[in-house]
Amino acid sequence: MLQHRAGQAGPVGTRGGGEEDGLHEAVRRAARSPQGRMALVLHLSRLPSPGPRSHHRRVARAIMEDTARRHEGQLFVLGNGDLVLLCRAVEPGQPLAARPPHGPPPPDPATLPDTLARLLRVDLPDPGRVTTVWRLENALAALAAYAAERLAEGGRTVIPPVSAGPGVAAQTGVVDALAAIAEGPVIGDLMRRQTGVLVAAGHPGGPAKALLRPLYREVTFSIAALEARIAAGGQAAADPFLFRHLAGRLDRRMLARLADAAGTGGVLDIAPGGRGAAPLHINLTVPSILSDAFARFAGLCRSLGAPLGVEVTLVEACDDAVAFGRARQVLAEAGLTLVLDGVSYLALMLARLCALRPDLVKLDWSPRLGELAADEHQLVAAALERIGVHRVVLHRAETEAALRWGMAQGVRRFQGRYMDAILAAARMRDCSHAAGCTLRQCGERSAATGPAGRAGCGAVGLLDDPAVPVDFASLAAAPVAAPSLGRAAR
């Protein structure tokens, strides 16, 4: 087979000594002009026994080959299993290579570590350990040393085992510590609330009179706040299986907390007529919905006539279709709303989500939605039509672009920081204490569920639901609700 030439894309060479020789020679040539080039090594040899799965190799190789083609690069498949990419780096502000006529724009090579981490995270608690990135202008020596080591191995299969024991034990300890914090007596500052809204037609006169009405209030544990308590930023979700275990323990705490708050008139009161008119939504795993604890909680909801919504991620729903079917039946019998959460636009195009029979579908906003090719856009539009746009919530609507795209598709339900900021602007417009607050403070106080997070607000009653519907069009035209509004609320 032909081997890649420096600065060109072509078929990958055969495994073995030839690839190690080729890498060594490519590094030697790169030393003549290292500026603007980079190397990425995917150390599949570091994966614990039995080593990388076959799909890991196939998918990682396809991703890296595509990057090599688009960024004047070459890929080497070494005898020990490692994949080495040498290519042009994309500097800040530098445009990417030309977009193909029918497809997505080429990826920035700098994003590959995150992409490969998502691929490997199921089999490695810390997938960042298996990627190394070197900029050749300042790390050529490190790359040359690596290439020399592989050349000395002569293409032999050398897969040193990686001991997962201490890492797994440490990760288990983190999960236990986070769960213990959530099970403590004071957890108000560990929970967050966000309002889903409906952009509804207002008075006669067309879109200029569209109104923003609260649709529901989603209450969740803040993983970031939990991690901050023990200085374990980003560790909760490092292992997806342990994170699911943590989610189950948080579910039990959430149900207990809401049961305690029922009928109190507080922020977390599920009873109709409690603090705020919009119903609460909570996130639960399928095993939690099928538990005795939830059966008792569902009975409480029935006795109070509480219109609760339960959100289940698409991944969770597809993990065990039989169990999900039973969970859906439990929710239907309790008269509760089933929300399918965590739906990407790719899932929307590939799966018939209506077969899962959700009451609402939360589609995660991505800027790519506004850049889809005509055939992809038709697939998305057809999926929205099958589901029914009246049952779609555009989630993570952080920008005005998200709102505009959703409205153009007929979507009228939104959740995200941009909507939070517009609601905050409406509160400040009607609040006699607004002069002493900022838009960001108003948004953060509304998101808080405990007294500490609401401290400093002189009109706490406005934080729960606006007293009147928001005239969306007039606010959107005001300076406080300009496109920079979403950034101000972060």
Secondary structure, DSSP 8 states (H G I E B T S, - for coil): -----TT-------SSHHHHHHHHHHHHHHTTS-TTEEEEEE-GGGS-TT-S-HHHHHHHHHHHHHHHHHTT-EEEE-TTS-EEEEEE---TT---S---TTS-----GGGHHHHHHHHHTTT-S-GGGGEEEEEHHHHHHHHHHHHHHHHHHTT---------HHHHHHHHHHHHHHHHHHTSS--GGGEEEEEEEEEE--SSSSGGG-EEEEEEEEEEE-HHHHHHHTT-TT-TTSSHHHHHHHHHHHHHHHHHHHHHHTTS-STT--STTSSSSS-EEEE--HHHHTSHHHHHHHHHHHHHT---EEEEEHHHHHH-HHHHHHHHHHHHHTT-EEEEEEE-HHHHHHS-GGGG--SEEEEE--GGGGG--HHHHHHHHHHHHHH-GGGEEEES--SHHHHHHHHHHT--EE-SHHHHHHHHHHHHHH-TTGGG--HHHHHHHHHB-SHHHHTT-S-GGGGTS-SS-EEHHHHHHSGGGSTTHHHHT-
